[in-house]
């Protein structure tokens, strides 16, 4: 099974974690046959880059659209989704960000149920597993194929081409620094501008004063904070055990359909109008699963600290008791 993940580059850290989880889920759903999970990791686009993306969309079995505020503002994401829809691809929206206004989504996307994966945990894992296991049969692509969309060329692509030149004059270096500094203030281009500035700093022709200026600029504009890696392997194992323990049972379907989807685009996952997380378990485990990873770590360290103090106190008391009985 080939899966294509469409996302905004600003969500790259979240998507990397999600892709790792997805690989494990596909392996379970496909009975250890595995699958090819692909998402674009290039920072600067061009014609060859776009042609590669379009070919991956045509070849994919499932098109996963990451729903965040950034992806909905991204022109490449919009073109990727529109093209996948025109090819009759099975589309599964994945909610990874807050603040999504459902009424502003493209009309076809509103008809498809989504999987809420904002809180990475066992409940989200089970929801995604259920949605992947209950995918409808694939629909053949239209013949002839629709015209592919033109490449959304990044305004930073020209700077990439300049940096590939072996010779960079001081005038060009100064101009590049000035222009890239302006793009750092644009959230949509911040990551790419930082990358190009670091590439310019490493260029063999770059003067020392230019390199020092770039270092100062990068220091004043720190990179976006990456998503923290979470200890999820134990939850993965528990989820796989639960799925494998009942192979004959029907996978859970996340929620009820709010609108009837078009015939060539069945719905699966969670209703688009429902942004609530999957229902958690009750009791202590339910409370624990709702806590953030940081809170869980702090609580675990606190409990371990108390236990360690109790053990040390008991050992100290035993030592005192032994010494007091020795004459």
C-alpha positions, -999 to +999 in steps of 0.1 A: +000+000+000+014+034-010+004+064+010+010+101+002+010+127+030+001+162+020+012+189+045+026+223+051+064+225+056+057+244+089+042+212+102+072+190+092+081+179+128+046+168+136+043+150+103+076+131+108+062+117+141+028+109+125+045+092+095+064+069+119+031+059+136+014+054+103+041+030+091+035+008+122-003+010+117+000+000+080+021-029+089-006-042+114-035-035+090-017-052+061-007-082+082+030-073+083+032-067+046+040-031+053+036-001+030+053+029+015+046+061+034+058+091+014+059+128+022+079+156+006+109+167+026+124+193+002+126+229+014+129+246-019+107+236-048+110+237-086+097+220-117+114+187-111+103+187-074+067+193-085+067+166-111+080+141-085+051+151-062+025+147-089+039+113-099+037+102-062+001+113-060-008+093-092+009+062-078-006+064-042-034+042-029-044+066-002-040+104+000-037+117+035-043+154+039-029+169+071-053+195+084-037+225+101-041+262+096-009+263+077-018+235+053-051+253+045-032+284+036-007+266+015-010+268-023+009+235-029-013+217-004-044+230-021-031+219-055-021+185-042-056+179-027-074+191-058-053+169-081-058+138-058-096+145-058-097+147-096-079+114-098-105+097-076-080+089-049-091+078-015-087+108+007-083+106+045-080+140+063-058+139+095-064+167+120-030+177+135-037+213+144-062+234+164-083+263+152-097+247+121-128+264+108-148+235+092-171+258+072-141+273+054-128+240+041-132+231+004-167+217+000-156+181-011-133+180+020-162+188+043-179+156+032-151+134+043-147+122+078-113+129+095-091+113+121-083+135+151-045+130+157-038+162+176-031+143+208-006+115+200-016+085+222-033+052+223-068+065+215-056+084+184-036+053+174-068+032+175-088+058+156-063+059+128-060+021+128-097+018+125-099+043+097-071+026+077-086-008+082-121+004+070-109+021+038-133+017+009-122-001-023-101+019-046-117+036-076-099+036-110-084+068-121-103+086-150-092+080-185-079+102-199-062+116-168-070+152-159-044+179-167-019+182-138-016+216-120+013+239-128+041+240-103+037+265-075+073+279-078+086+293-045+099+328-047+130+315-029+139+291-057+159+318-075+181+322-045+187+285-044+199+287-080+223+316-072+238+296-043+245+267-067+269+289-086+306+283-079+314+321-078+295+346-057+306+382-057+305+403-026+277+423-042+256+391-047+263+379-012+252+412+003+220+412-019+212+376-008+216+384+028+194+415+026+166+397+007+166+365+027+164+386+059+131+400+047+117+365+041+126+354+076+098+377+089+073+357+067+061+326+086+055+308+054+091+312+043+110+314+076+123+278+075+134+280+039+151+314+044+170+301+074+181+271+053+194+293+024+212+316+048+230+286+063+239+274+028+252+309+020+273+309+051+289+276+041+296+287+005+334+288-002+332+323-017+314+338+013+334+366+030+341+365+067+321+396+074+291+382+055+293+349+074+295+368+107+264+389+097+245+357+089+254+342+122+240+372+140+208+372+120+202+335+127+209+341+164+183+368+165+157+347+148+158+312+164+143+283+144+107+272+152+106+249+182+105+213+169+078+189+181+091+169+210+097+132+205+074+113+227+079+079+243+052+061+222+066+026+216+048+011+246+015+026+234+022+013+199+028-022+212-004-021+233-023-009+203-009-036+180-017-063+207-053-051+209-057-052+171-040-086+167-059-101+196-092-099+178-084-104+141-120-113+133-136-083+149-147-054+128-124-023+131-139+006+150-154+034+128-148+068+143-181+086+146-212+090+124-214+106+089-228+141+091-233+144+053-236+119+026-203+117+007-202+115-031-203+080-046-166+080-056-155+094-022-167+073+007-163+086+042-142+071+070-126+083+102-143+109+123-171+134+113-157+166+099-180+187+121-168+170+153-135+182+166-136+163+198-109+138+206-118+101+207-134+091+240-108+082+266-110+053+290-126+059+324-110+061+358-073+066+365-061+054+331-085+078+314-072+107+335-036+096+328-042+094+290-055+130+289-022+144+304+005+158+282+037+139+278+056+165+299+030+162+327+033+124+327+071+126+329+070+151+358+045+130+377+064+098+371+097+114+383+078+128+414+064+094+423+098+077+418+114+104+440+089+097+468+095+059+465+132+064+466+130+085+497+108+059+514+132+031+505+163+051+518+144+059+550+136+023+556+172+012+549+185+039+573+160+028+600+171-008+596+207+002+599+201+021+631+181-007+645+209-032+638+236-010+653+215-004+685+212-041+692+250-047+688+270-047+721 
